[in-house]
Amino acid sequence: MTRPITAGVDGTQESLAALDWAGREAVRRGLPLRVVHAWRYAESLAVADRTTQQVWVSEGVAEAVRGVSARHPELEVSVDVVEGEPVRALARAAAEAEMMVLGSRGHGPVLGFLLGSVGQQVITEAARPVVLVRAGDRPAAEAAGREVVVGQHGDPEDSAATLRFAFETAAARGAAVRAVRAWTLPPVFAYSPGSLKLLDDSGGLEPYEQQALTEALRPWRERFPDVPVAEHLEMGSAGQVLLSVADRAQLMVVGRRAHRTAVGARIGSVAHGMLHHAECPVAVVPHE
């Protein structure tokens, strides 16, 4: 089954930038583009009944789609305007997509689909990758020389889905991958001089971390031999290390393992930090 690249639109500049990004990515991958808008009947608009409001919504979505179709006349585009709760509608659409693309403001409050907890819930509920794009995103940011930066952690299977997405995207764009693995000293080494001596005698943790990164990348280097790869190993928190190289990225790719708490769903501190502070589009890929 061919999965489309799906863009959620809501009329904001952020979502229109996401639609443009999704259109370009669909062309690169030779996939169809699906555009989804979820709306709710506003009873407060006394001058317009349900049918009239639906017409207004449909016309607005059609106008946005005409723009991307004009830029990519070869692109197969379908549109779904559905009445209902946005999170459920977008999560259902994401389940049928290669990826879901949404708009994001970043740097604090988030607009459009990311108003309140909606965007976080979509990321948490989506079974497929979700890409967040800012209003200022431009095709020039995808120029040659800018990398697809991906965070790698744990054992190879822990980041397999994240690395696959990064390599597939880089291959479609003719870009290089920068794989980033951040590491820190375990608490026992931080507080025990004796443990630190043993660590020094054994050559330190860095060679172990380097080997772990190299092994995680091995199958993807073999599968995508034409994709240049830079291995980036650095001591520090994962969020800080990834942000330190974000200025060279045309796309940032991070994994997520959703956590549910008493106050709702959480996507993890690394993904959260990238969504709010990275200037480039951010892809959040669920663990397999």
Backbone as CSV, one residue per row, in Angstrom:
resi,resn,N_x,N_y,N_z,CA_x,CA_y,CA_z,C_x,C_y,C_z
1,MET,0.833,-1.196,0.000,0.000,0.000,0.000,0.873,1.254,0.000
2,THR,0.576,2.170,-0.901,1.313,3.427,-0.960,0.733,4.398,0.066
3,ARG,1.567,4.827,0.987,1.124,5.780,2.005,1.397,7.203,1.523
4,PRO,0.445,8.114,1.672,0.699,9.499,1.272,1.471,10.237,2.348
5,ILE,2.022,11.358,1.959,2.487,12.323,2.947,1.299,13.223,3.246
6,THR,0.949,13.336,4.521,-0.271,14.036,4.922,0.071,15.320,5.646
7,ALA,-0.573,16.406,5.235,-0.390,17.710,5.879,-1.693,18.123,6.541
8,GLY,-1.613,18.524,7.800,-2.770,19.080,8.486,-2.748,20.597,8.337
9,VAL,-3.845,21.172,7.872,-3.908,22.620,7.681,-5.028,23.207,8.519
10,ASP,-4.799,24.423,9.013,-5.825,25.103,9.805,-5.898,26.591,9.487
11,GLY,-5.263,27.012,8.399,-5.340,28.408,7.985,-4.246,29.301,8.509
12,THR,-3.463,28.829,9.497,-2.375,29.651,10.025,-1.197,29.634,9.065
13,GLN,-0.310,30.628,9.194,0.893,30.670,8.367,1.767,29.451,8.633
14,GLU,1.768,28.983,9.881,2.558,27.806,10.213,2.074,26.584,9.435
15,SER,0.747,26.396,9.379,0.233,25.220,8.688,0.412,25.337,7.177
16,LEU,0.389,26.550,6.636,0.631,26.723,5.206,2.090,26.402,4.857
17,ALA,3.008,26.768,5.761,4.416,26.396,5.560,4.569,24.884,5.624
18,ALA,3.820,24.247,6.538,3.852,22.790,6.631,3.329,22.149,5.352
19,LEU,2.288,22.729,4.774,1.738,22.215,3.519,2.764,22.325,2.397
20,ASP,3.453,23.441,2.313,4.497,23.600,1.296,5.604,22.564,1.492
21,TRP,6.035,22.389,2.733,7.094,21.416,3.038,6.639,20.019,2.633
22,ALA,5.403,19.669,2.979,4.875,18.342,2.658,4.806,18.128,1.148
23,GLY,4.419,19.176,0.421,4.355,19.068,-1.032,5.719,18.787,-1.636
24,ARG,6.746,19.503,-1.175,8.097,19.278,-1.696,8.581,17.866,-1.369
25,GLU,8.297,17.420,-0.152,8.756,16.094,0.253,8.029,14.999,-0.530
26,ALA,6.747,15.203,-0.807,5.994,14.228,-1.583,6.556,14.105,-2.990
27,VAL,6.915,15.233,-3.596,7.512,15.200,-4.938,8.837,14.450,-4.900
28,ARG,9.677,14.747,-3.912,10.977,14.077,-3.815,10.830,12.563,-3.687
29,ARG,9.838,12.130,-2.929,9.682,10.691,-2.657,8.762,10.001,-3.660
30,GLY,8.161,10.768,-4.567,7.241,10.175,-5.528,5.980,9.643,-4.891
31,LEU,5.491,10.339,-3.854,4.302,9.923,-3.117,3.173,10.933,-3.314
32,PRO,1.921,10.507,-3.149,0.815,11.465,-3.192,0.779,12.318,-1.931
33,LEU,0.114,13.457,-2.038,-0.059,14.367,-0.908,-1.519,14.348,-0.494
34,ARG,-1.755,14.187,0.781,-3.108,14.254,1.338,-3.186,15.459,2.261
35,VAL,-4.216,16.259,2.086,-4.409,17.454,2.911,-5.643,17.234,3.783
36,VAL,-5.471,17.403,5.098,-6.554,17.150,6.047,-6.834,18.400,6.866
37,HIS,-8.113,18.734,6.988,-8.534,19.825,7.872,-9.691,19.321,8.731
38,ALA,-9.555,19.455,10.045,-10.617,19.088,10.976,-11.253,20.357,11.514
39,TRP,-12.576,20.450,11.434,-13.251,21.667,11.872,-14.420,21.324,12.784
40,ARG,-14.831,22.335,13.540,-15.972,22.191,14.439,-17.002,23.272,14.130
41,TYR,-18.262,22.897,14.174,-19.341,23.851,13.956,-19.358,24.874,15.090
42,ALA,-19.318,26.148,14.729,-19.318,27.236,15.720,-20.728,27.793,15.859
43,GLU,-21.409,27.389,16.912,-22.774,27.866,17.126,-22.821,29.365,17.382
44,SER,-21.713,29.926,17.814,-21.678,31.367,18.114,-21.834,32.215,16.854
45,LEU,-21.550,31.622,15.683,-21.723,32.361,14.428,-23.178,32.254,13.984
46,ALA,-24.024,33.069,14.579,-25.462,32.971,14.344,-25.847,33.260,12.898
47,VAL,-24.989,33.985,12.179,-25.323,34.353,10.804,-25.018,33.231,9.811
48,ALA,-24.409,32.166,10.292,-24.023,31.089,9.381,-24.412,29.734,9.967
49,ASP,-25.179,28.962,9.225,-25.546,27.627,9.679,-24.412,26.646,9.396
50,ARG,-24.612,25.383,9.753,-23.567,24.379,9.620,-23.104,24.224,8.168
51,THR,-24.054,24.182,7.248,-23.699,24.001,5.843,-22.864,25.160,5.327
52,THR,-23.260,26.386,5.700,-22.517,27.565,5.260,-21.104,27.571,5.818
53,GLN,-20.976,27.235,7.096,-19.645,27.182,7.696,-18.772,26.136,7.018
54,GLN,-19.352,24.998,6.670,-18.591,23.967,5.996,-18.108,24.446,4.625
55,VAL,-18.951,25.187,3.937,-18.556,25.744,2.644,-17.394,26.707,2.817
56,TRP,-17.472,27.581,3.830,-16.382,28.515,4.092,-15.068,27.762,4.329
57,VAL,-15.145,26.742,5.183,-13.949,25.968,5.512,-13.381,25.301,4.264
58,SER,-14.242,24.669,3.494,-13.796,23.960,2.294,-13.150,24.900,1.289
59,GLU,-13.722,26.102,1.142,-13.150,27.073,0.210,-11.764,27.519,0.664
60,GLY,-11.603,27.714,1.978,-10.295,28.114,2.488,-9.238,27.054,2.262
61,VAL,-9.585,25.782,2.503,-8.645,24.690,2.275,-8.321,24.569,0.789
62,ALA,-9.353,24.711,-0.052,-9.142,24.600,-1.503,-8.181,25.666,-2.002
63,GLU,-8.266,26.866,-1.435,-7.363,27.947,-1.840,-5.916,27.597,-1.501
64,ALA,-5.700,27.033,-0.324,-4.349,26.631,0.065,-3.824,25.529,-0.846
65,VAL,-4.686,24.583,-1.188,-4.281,23.464,-2.030,-3.969,23.926,-3.451
66,ARG,-4.705,24.927,-3.945,-4.429,25.433,-5.288,-3.006,25.950,-5.393
67,GLY,-2.523,26.559,-4.318,-1.154,27.075,-4.335,-0.122,25.975,-4.481
68,VAL,-0.248,24.916,-3.694,0.757,23.846,-3.766,0.616,23.068,-5.075
69,SER,-0.609,22.939,-5.597,-0.801,22.254,-6.874,-0.192,23.044,-8.026
70,ALA,-0.281,24.375,-7.948,0.323,25.208,-8.995,1.839,25.085,-8.988
71,ARG,2.439,24.963,-7.795,3.894,24.836,-7.705,4.374,23.444,-8.120
72,HIS,3.497,22.434,-7.956,3.880,21.060,-8.279,2.757,20.419,-9.099
73,PRO,2.631,20.784,-10.364,1.515,20.276,-11.175,1.519,18.762,-11.343
74,GLU,2.675,18.131,-11.162,2.759,16.680,-11.311,2.305,15.940,-10.057
75,LEU,2.041,16.668,-8.975,1.747,16.058,-7.683,0.281,15.634,-7.586
76,GLU,0.058,14.400,-7.163,-1.303,13.905,-6.903,-1.742,14.381,-5.520
77,VAL,-2.825,15.140,-5.459,-3.279,15.747,-4.206,-4.724,15.349,-3.930
78,SER,-4.995,14.925,-2.706,-6.359,14.671,-2.255,-6.641,15.519,-1.025
79,VAL,-7.902,15.846,-0.801,-8.300,16.735,0.294,-9.408,16.077,1.104
80,ASP,-9.265,16.121,2.421,-10.316,15.645,3.329,-10.632,16.741,4.334
81,VAL,-11.864,17.251,4.270,-12.352,18.212,5.246,-13.356,17.476,6.116
82,VAL,-13.004,17.268,7.383,-13.832,16.451,8.265,-14.277,17.269,9.463
83,GLU,-15.496,17.046,9.878,-15.989,17.700,11.086,-15.724,16.786,12.266
84,GLY,-15.053,17.315,13.255,-14.760,16.492,14.418,-13.618,17.044,15.236
85,GLU,-13.246,16.290,16.260,-12.198,16.686,17.191,-10.841,16.567,16.492
86,PRO,-10.021,17.640,16.496,-8.784,17.648,15.699,-7.810,16.528,16.022
87,VAL,-7.565,16.235,17.302,-6.568,15.229,17.649,-6.940,13.878,17.064
88,ARG,-8.195,13.487,17.239,-8.621,12.182,16.718,-8.529,12.138,15.201
89,ALA,-8.973,13.210,14.550,-8.948,13.245,13.080,-7.524,13.163,12.562
90,LEU,-6.611,13.913,13.177,-5.230,13.927,12.707,-4.508,12.626,13.031
91,ALA,-4.791,12.055,14.198,-4.170,10.777,14.558,-4.623,9.679,13.611
92,ARG,-5.906,9.687,13.241,-6.395,8.691,12.276,-5.711,8.876,10.923
93,ALA,-5.591,10.125,10.511,-4.930,10.403,9.229,-3.463,10.001,9.278
94,ALA,-2.813,10.247,10.400,-1.395,9.897,10.538,-1.175,8.392,10.438
95,ALA,-2.121,7.610,10.948,-1.977,6.154,10.918,-1.930,5.624,9.494
96,GLU,-2.497,6.378,8.556,-2.551,5.941,7.163,-1.480,6.619,6.310
97,ALA,-0.596,7.399,6.940,0.350,8.228,6.200,1.783,7.738,6.332
98,GLU,2.615,8.133,5.381,4.048,7.939,5.519,4.585,8.824,6.628
99,MET,4.051,10.023,6.691,4.347,10.949,7.785,3.247,11.988,7.842
100,MET,3.049,12.583,9.020,2.125,13.691,9.207,2.937,14.964,9.348
101,VAL,2.537,16.030,8.662,3.260,17.303,8.708,2.325,18.373,9.249
102,LEU,2.761,19.057,10.320,1.966,20.087,10.976,2.784,21.364,11.131
103,GLY,2.101,22.476,11.366,2.780,23.739,11.608,3.112,23.922,13.071
104,SER,4.204,24.614,13.332,4.646,24.874,14.703,5.248,26.260,14.805
105,ARG,4.966,26.939,15.881,5.573,28.249,16.106,6.922,28.131,16.785
106,GLY,7.038,27.233,17.766,8.288,27.099,18.515,8.519,28.289,19.432
107,HIS,9.591,28.285,20.174,9.958,29.364,21.097,8.789,29.790,21.979
108,GLY,8.310,28.860,22.806,7.266,29.229,23.751,5.905,28.774,23.301
109,PRO,4.879,29.654,23.388,3.522,29.248,23.008,3.494,28.747,21.573
110,VAL,2.636,27.788,21.311,2.558,27.180,19.997,1.172,27.404,19.421
111,LEU,1.127,27.690,18.111,-0.120,28.059,17.469,-0.730,26.910,16.686
112,GLY,-1.888,27.180,16.126,-2.537,26.241,15.225,-2.827,24.917,15.900
113,PHE,-2.386,23.816,15.278,-2.632,22.500,15.827,-1.880,22.282,17.129
114,LEU,-0.899,23.129,17.416,-0.155,22.968,18.663,-0.704,23.866,19.765
115,LEU,-1.899,24.420,19.574,-2.518,25.229,20.613,-2.807,24.340,21.819
116,GLY,-2.351,24.762,23.009,-2.536,23.953,24.195,-1.839,22.620,24.058
117,SER,-2.562,21.534,24.341,-1.953,20.206,24.312,-2.284,19.443,23.046
118,VAL,-2.978,20.072,22.090,-3.430,19.341,20.904,-2.263,18.751,20.128
119,GLY,-1.271,19.577,19.790,-0.148,19.082,19.008,0.624,17.997,19.725
120,GLN,0.832,18.183,21.026,1.535,17.158,21.792,0.758,15.855,21.777
121,GLN,-0.580,15.940,21.863,-1.389,14.724,21.817,-1.302,14.053,20.452
122,VAL,-1.274,14.850,19.379,-1.145,14.272,18.039,0.172,13.511,17.931
123,ILE,1.260,14.124,18.376,2.563,13.460,18.338,2.528,12.181,19.160
124,THR,1.897,12.246,20.329,1.842,11.090,21.213,1.003,9.970,20.641
125,GLU,-0.128,10.329,20.022,-1.053,9.318,19.515,-0.645,8.774,18.153
126,ALA,0.103,9.545,17.375,0.414,9.148,15.998,1.321,7.920,15.968
127,ALA,0.956,6.960,15.136,1.762,5.755,14.984,2.862,5.933,13.949
128,ARG,2.879,7.070,13.272,3.841,7.364,12.224,4.619,8.630,12.586
129,PRO,5.721,8.926,11.886,6.472,10.151,12.174,5.617,11.403,11.983
130,VAL,5.861,12.394,12.833,5.197,13.700,12.730,6.285,14.757,12.558
131,VAL,6.147,15.587,11.512,7.120,16.640,11.231,6.481,17.983,11.560
132,LEU,7.189,18.804,12.315,6.720,20.130,12.708,7.506,21.184,11.949
133,VAL,6.794,22.107,11.304,7.404,23.099,10.426,6.976,24.499,10.866
134,ARG,7.935,25.426,10.865,7.641,26.808,11.250,7.213,27.651,10.063
135,ALA,6.592,28.792,10.363,6.098,29.683,9.314,7.227,30.211,8.444
136,GLY,8.406,30.389,8.988,9.519,30.951,8.227,10.268,29.958,7.373
137,ASP,9.826,28.704,7.325,10.547,27.694,6.544,10.495,28.019,5.063
138,ARG,11.637,27.854,4.383,11.740,28.143,2.957,12.480,27.004,2.242
139,PRO,12.194,26.780,0.952,12.899,25.727,0.214,14.411,25.895,0.238
140,ALA,14.890,27.145,0.307,16.338,27.384,0.306,17.030,26.721,1.488
141,ALA,16.291,26.478,2.573,16.884,25.845,3.753,17.255,24.397,3.484
142,GLU,16.760,23.842,2.388,17.063,22.462,2.034,18.222,22.374,1.039
143,ALA,18.948,23.469,0.902,20.035,23.518,-0.079,21.137,22.527,0.276
144,ALA,21.916,22.187,-0.745,23.034,21.270,-0.543,23.993,21.822,0.502
145,GLY,24.509,20.942,1.320,25.433,21.351,2.369,24.803,21.331,3.743
146,ARG,23.475,21.473,3.793,22.784,21.373,5.077,22.402,19.915,5.304
147,GLU,22.586,19.453,6.529,22.497,18.027,6.828,21.150,17.633,7.407
148,VAL,20.874,16.347,7.339,19.802,15.752,8.128,20.454,15.284,9.427
149,VAL,20.125,15.932,10.519,20.734,15.612,11.813,19.798,14.676,12.571
150,VAL,20.345,13.589,13.086,19.521,12.607,13.786,20.165,12.244,15.114
151,GLY,19.345,12.166,16.138,19.822,11.747,17.444,19.801,10.231,17.567
152,GLN,20.911,9.657,18.047,20.997,8.209,18.259,21.305,7.955,19.721
153,HIS,20.620,6.964,20.300,20.879,6.647,21.702,20.612,5.168,21.933
154,GLY,21.142,4.647,23.020,20.875,3.272,23.398,21.447,2.261,22.432
155,ASP,20.843,1.074,22.433,21.258,0.002,21.535,20.715,0.258,20.133
156,PRO,21.245,-0.469,19.119,20.798,-0.235,17.740,19.295,-0.307,17.545
157,GLU,18.627,-1.258,18.212,17.185,-1.390,18.019,16.404,-0.223,18.622
158,ASP,17.007,0.466,19.600,16.319,1.590,20.229,16.119,2.754,19.269
159,SER,17.012,2.904,18.305,16.939,4.043,17.398,16.788,3.628,15.942
160,ALA,16.387,2.380,15.691,16.297,1.892,14.312,15.299,2.699,13.492
161,ALA,14.112,2.966,14.036,13.097,3.712,13.288,13.554,5.135,13.012
162,THR,14.210,5.747,13.985,14.687,7.119,13.825,15.759,7.196,12.752
163,LEU,16.707,6.266,12.787,17.777,6.254,11.788,17.236,5.940,10.398
164,ARG,16.277,5.017,10.318,15.688,4.704,9.007,15.065,5.958,8.392
165,PHE,14.292,6.681,9.180,13.647,7.893,8.672,14.694,8.909,8.215
166,ALA,15.740,9.087,8.995,16.779,10.065,8.646,17.480,9.684,7.352
167,PHE,17.846,8.414,7.199,18.552,7.984,5.994,17.644,8.031,4.768
168,GLU,16.384,7.632,4.909,15.461,7.710,3.783,15.278,9.153,3.324
169,THR,15.158,10.057,4.278,14.978,11.467,3.942,16.220,12.030,3.277
170,ALA,17.388,11.716,3.825,18.635,12.202,3.242,18.828,11.662,1.837
171,ALA,18.494,10.389,1.612,18.641,9.791,0.287,17.740,10.489,-0.722
172,ALA,16.518,10.823,-0.314,15.586,11.501,-1.214,16.051,12.907,-1.557
173,ARG,16.817,13.526,-0.656,17.260,14.909,-0.845,18.680,15.023,-1.372
174,GLY,19.414,13.918,-1.443,20.820,13.998,-1.804,21.631,14.696,-0.729
175,ALA,21.244,14.513,0.529,21.885,15.195,1.657,22.725,14.214,2.467
176,ALA,23.539,14.765,3.344,24.332,13.964,4.270,23.585,13.815,5.593
177,VAL,23.919,12.755,6.310,23.374,12.515,7.647,24.456,12.819,8.677
178,ARG,24.077,13.548,9.707,24.946,13.717,10.871,24.265,12.995,12.034
179,ALA,24.857,11.892,12.465,24.299,11.102,13.556,24.955,11.530,14.865
180,VAL,24.135,11.957,15.804,24.623,12.541,17.052,24.316,11.610,18.215
181,ARG,25.344,11.270,18.962,25.162,10.487,20.190,25.778,11.277,21.336
182,ALA,24.964,11.648,22.305,25.434,12.365,23.490,25.588,11.366,24.636
183,TRP,26.568,11.604,25.488,26.769,10.694,26.604,27.204,11.470,27.840
184,THR,26.911,10.908,28.983,27.287,11.507,30.262,27.850,10.417,31.165
185,LEU,28.588,10.829,32.170,29.114,9.879,33.139,27.993,9.357,34.023
186,PRO,27.920,8.047,34.258,26.966,7.527,35.235,27.265,8.122,36.606
187,PRO,26.249,8.261,37.469,26.462,8.876,38.788,27.571,8.236,39.604
188,VAL,27.748,6.932,39.486,28.770,6.272,40.290,30.158,6.792,39.961
189,PHE,30.402,7.149,38.704,31.704,7.686,38.332,31.850,9.138,38.744
190,ALA,30.747,9.847,38.766,30.803,11.261,39.110,31.168,11.481,40.570
191,TYR,30.824,10.533,41.436,31.008,10.748,42.872,32.065,9.850,43.501
192,SER,32.714,9.003,42.723,33.671,8.069,43.294,35.026,8.209,42.620
193,PRO,36.021,8.773,43.313,37.369,8.880,42.736,37.923,7.525,42.323
194,GLY,37.637,6.478,43.102,38.125,5.154,42.757,37.539,4.660,41.446
195,SER,36.254,4.916,41.255,35.606,4.507,40.005,36.162,5.274,38.825
196,LEU,36.476,6.554,39.052,37.063,7.343,37.971,38.422,6.786,37.558
197,LYS,39.211,6.314,38.523,40.512,5.725,38.195,40.333,4.442,37.377
198,LEU,39.381,3.606,37.796,39.106,2.391,37.041,38.660,2.721,35.620
199,LEU,37.872,3.785,35.502,37.403,4.209,34.184,38.568,4.642,33.315
200,ASP,39.498,5.418,33.899,40.678,5.851,33.149,41.536,4.657,32.736
201,ASP,41.708,3.705,33.654,42.535,2.536,33.366,41.960,1.695,32.229
202,SER,40.642,1.707,32.089,40.004,0.891,31.057,39.855,1.621,29.725
203,GLY,40.365,2.849,29.678,40.295,3.600,28.422,39.145,4.576,28.347
204,GLY,38.315,4.631,29.402,37.224,5.597,29.434,35.965,5.093,28.742
205,LEU,34.901,5.854,28.917,33.615,5.494,28.318,33.512,5.908,26.854
206,GLU,34.319,6.882,26.446,34.160,7.408,25.094,34.341,6.342,24.010
207,PRO,35.368,5.458,24.097,35.480,4.410,23.070,34.254,3.508,23.011
208,TYR,33.671,3.214,24.181,32.456,2.388,24.208,31.315,3.102,23.498
209,GLU,31.150,4.399,23.789,30.080,5.166,23.173,30.296,5.288,21.665
210,GLN,31.556,5.464,21.248,31.859,5.553,19.825,31.517,4.255,19.113
211,GLN,31.856,3.137,19.733,31.554,1.847,19.130,30.041,1.638,19.026
212,ALA,29.317,2.052,20.064,27.857,1.907,20.048,27.243,2.703,18.901
213,LEU,27.742,3.918,18.660,27.237,4.737,17.560,27.566,4.092,16.209
214,THR,28.804,3.636,16.070,29.221,3.017,14.812,28.397,1.774,14.500
215,GLU,28.141,0.958,15.512,27.355,-0.262,15.309,25.910,0.057,14.956
216,ALA,25.350,1.077,15.572,23.964,1.452,15.268,23.824,1.937,13.830
217,LEU,24.864,2.580,13.314,24.821,3.127,11.957,25.147,2.093,10.879
218,ARG,25.803,0.995,11.260,26.312,0.049,10.269,25.241,-0.425,9.277
219,PRO,24.073,-0.910,9.726,23.102,-1.419,8.744,22.571,-0.338,7.815
220,TRP,22.518,0.893,8.297,21.969,1.975,7.474,23.006,2.483,6.482
221,ARG,24.280,2.452,6.851,25.342,2.758,5.877,25.315,1.737,4.739
222,GLU,25.093,0.476,5.092,25.070,-0.576,4.076,23.841,-0.441,3.178
223,ARG,22.736,-0.067,3.756,21.486,0.054,2.982,21.478,1.303,2.110
224,PHE,22.155,2.359,2.574,22.188,3.624,1.835,23.646,4.022,1.605
225,PRO,24.359,3.294,0.746,25.803,3.539,0.580,26.126,4.902,-0.018
226,ASP,25.178,5.535,-0.699,25.453,6.829,-1.328,25.205,8.015,-0.401
227,VAL,24.709,7.761,0.804,24.446,8.848,1.755,25.701,9.087,2.602
228,PRO,26.319,10.278,2.497,27.473,10.580,3.365,27.034,10.640,4.827
229,VAL,27.883,10.158,5.712,27.544,10.093,7.136,28.668,10.688,7.971
230,ALA,28.302,11.570,8.886,29.243,12.095,9.875,28.816,11.579,11.248
231,GLU,29.754,10.974,11.969,29.465,10.492,13.317,29.872,11.581,14.309
232,HIS,28.919,12.004,15.127,29.147,13.105,16.062,28.927,12.583,17.478
233,LEU,30.016,12.433,18.208,29.972,11.952,19.588,30.402,13.089,20.502
234,GLU,29.600,13.385,21.513,29.919,14.510,22.381,29.366,14.261,23.780
235,MET,30.149,14.633,24.777,29.709,14.498,26.159,28.787,15.657,26.512
236,GLY,27.637,15.350,27.069,26.670,16.372,27.448,25.261,15.826,27.363
237,SER,24.282,16.646,27.699,22.898,16.207,27.601,22.497,16.126,26.138
238,ALA,21.615,15.190,25.813,21.220,14.979,24.421,20.616,16.236,23.817
239,GLY,19.752,16.909,24.568,19.121,18.112,24.050,20.129,19.204,23.728
240,GLN,21.078,19.444,24.613,22.074,20.491,24.405,22.990,20.164,23.231
241,VAL,23.395,18.902,23.132,24.299,18.519,22.046,23.590,18.643,20.696
242,LEU,22.345,18.199,20.599,21.605,18.315,19.344,21.399,19.771,18.954
243,LEU,21.054,20.607,19.906,20.853,22.025,19.596,22.158,22.692,19.172
244,SER,23.293,22.188,19.635,24.578,22.791,19.266,24.903,22.599,17.789
245,VAL,24.272,21.622,17.138,24.527,21.395,15.710,23.285,21.691,14.864
246,ALA,22.243,22.222,15.480,20.988,22.461,14.760,21.143,23.496,13.660
247,ASP,22.112,24.411,13.800,22.252,25.458,12.791,22.731,24.926,11.451
248,ARG,23.253,23.703,11.421,23.708,23.119,10.156,22.662,22.160,9.571
249,ALA,21.498,22.040,10.225,20.505,21.045,9.835,19.430,21.627,8.923
250,GLN,19.049,20.864,7.907,17.849,21.181,7.140,16.650,20.434,7.715
251,LEU,16.931,19.411,8.529,15.899,18.668,9.244,16.534,18.038,10.468
252,MET,15.829,18.119,11.598,16.261,17.468,12.823,15.340,16.282,13.072
253,VAL,15.914,15.104,13.316,15.136,13.892,13.522,15.423,13.346,14.917
254,VAL,14.367,13.185,15.707,14.512,12.645,17.061,13.457,11.565,17.275
255,GLY,13.776,10.641,18.162,12.822,9.596,18.504,11.988,10.001,19.694
256,ARG,10.937,9.255,19.914,10.122,9.515,21.102,9.483,8.231,21.594
257,ARG,9.469,8.113,22.895,8.717,7.073,23.577,7.742,7.800,24.483
258,ALA,6.468,7.786,24.113,5.477,8.595,24.818,5.334,8.138,26.262
259,HIS,5.175,9.106,27.148,4.943,8.834,28.568,3.607,9.457,28.964
260,ARG,2.797,8.707,29.678,1.529,9.246,30.151,1.619,9.475,31.655
261,THR,1.205,10.655,32.075,1.244,11.023,33.485,-0.141,11.451,33.916
262,ALA,-0.257,11.820,35.186,-1.552,12.241,35.708,-2.061,13.510,35.045
263,VAL,-1.158,14.284,34.465,-1.570,15.547,33.845,-1.594,15.449,32.320
264,GLY,-1.453,14.242,31.769,-1.553,14.096,30.324,-0.341,13.409,29.719
265,ALA,-0.256,13.470,28.405,0.810,12.782,27.674,2.055,13.647,27.581
266,ARG,3.217,12.982,27.643,4.489,13.680,27.490,5.281,12.991,26.391
267,ILE,6.036,13.763,25.649,6.772,13.197,24.519,8.261,13.074,24.798
268,GLY,8.693,13.446,25.993,10.104,13.361,26.326,10.787,14.708,26.206
269,SER,11.776,14.930,27.051,12.409,16.246,27.132,13.207,16.592,25.882
270,VAL,13.831,15.604,25.236,14.642,15.893,24.053,13.755,16.351,22.904
271,ALA,12.705,15.589,22.607,11.787,15.978,21.539,11.133,17.320,21.848
272,HIS,10.737,17.506,23.084,10.109,18.773,23.480,11.053,19.942,23.267
273,GLY,12.305,19.770,23.654,13.279,20.842,23.485,13.544,21.175,22.030
274,MET,13.616,20.149,21.170,13.845,20.405,19.746,12.660,21.154,19.133
275,LEU,11.442,20.767,19.488,10.258,21.405,18.917,10.189,22.880,19.269
276,HIS,10.654,23.248,20.434,10.560,24.638,20.874,11.753,25.489,20.479
277,HIS,12.922,24.893,20.255,14.119,25.710,20.085,14.883,25.507,18.787
278,ALA,14.703,24.397,18.094,15.407,24.206,16.821,14.758,25.068,15.747
279,GLU,15.566,25.745,14.955,15.051,26.631,13.910,14.531,25.861,12.703
280,CYS,15.050,24.675,12.459,14.683,23.902,11.275,13.452,23.030,11.582
281,PRO,12.839,22.451,10.551,11.774,21.472,10.797,12.287,20.324,11.660
282,VAL,11.389,19.775,12.472,11.752,18.679,13.392,10.830,17.499,13.137
283,ALA,11.403,16.331,12.912,10.639,15.101,12.760,10.716,14.305,14.058
284,VAL,9.554,13.940,14.604,9.491,13.138,15.814,9.020,11.742,15.406
285,VAL,9.869,10.757,15.606,9.622,9.399,15.101,9.334,8.461,16.277
286,PRO,8.186,7.793,16.273,7.894,6.877,17.379,8.781,5.640,17.334
287,HIS,9.138,5.138,18.501,9.920,3.901,18.560,9.077,2.741,18.076
288,GLU,9.730,1.776,17.462,9.013,0.601,16.974,8.761,-0.375,18.113
